[in-house]
Amino acid sequence: MTSIYDFSAKTLDGKDVSLGDWRGKVMLIVNTASKCGFTYQYQGLEALHRDYAARGLAVLGFPCNQFGQQEPGDAAEIANFCSLTYDVTFPMFAKIDVNGDNAHPLYTWLKTQKRGFLISRIKWNFTKFLVDRSGNVVARFGPTTKPEALRTAIEALL
């Protein structure tokens, strides 16, 4: 049986990191983009990270360019944008696909754990998956759900 801890991904600086590094933590996994109408959500994601990291929340960002070509930059440009524009300090990973034949295995698995409304594919940037301390995907939130709306669900898992 596959677990979230079986997956790894490359960070923006090219290091291969196991999601097992967050074993025992609550994870909020988000596909992101720098030129999206929802990009402002970086601010809310960073606030969640700052408010709850000490209690065991890990926000993990996965840039994706599959929706309207809204993440065109390379890893250095993405890192620079996140740092300078939103002071992002939570882990950001290398750009991935979340749908289709080249979807990252983590996202292929996440979509099997929690389907979206009537669909299993990722609908747009800033889709969020909430994972409990045991590695179970407990909720999926669409792009229009603002990070601050997740506080109650996150606090229930911390």
HUTAHU-V162171 format. One record per pair of residues at least 24 apart in sequence whose C-alpha atoms are under 6 Angstrom apart, sorted by the first residue. I is the first residue (numbers start at 0). J is the second residue. Records with the same first field share a line. If there is no record, write none. Layout:
I: J ; J
This chain:
3: 134
9: 92 ; 93
10: 92 ; 93
11: 74 ; 92 ; 93
23: 132
24: 55 ; 56 ; 132
25: 56 ; 130 ; 131 ; 132
26: 56 ; 57 ; 58 ; 129 ; 130
27: 58 ; 128 ; 129
28: 59 ; 127 ; 128
29: 60 ; 125 ; 126 ; 127
30: 60 ; 61 ; 62 ; 124 ; 125 ; 126
31: 61 ; 62 ; 63 ; 124 ; 125
32: 62 ; 69 ; 70
33: 70
34: 69
35: 69
42: 85
43: 146
44: 146
45: 87
58: 89
59: 90
60: 91
61: 92
62: 94
63: 94 ; 95 ; 96
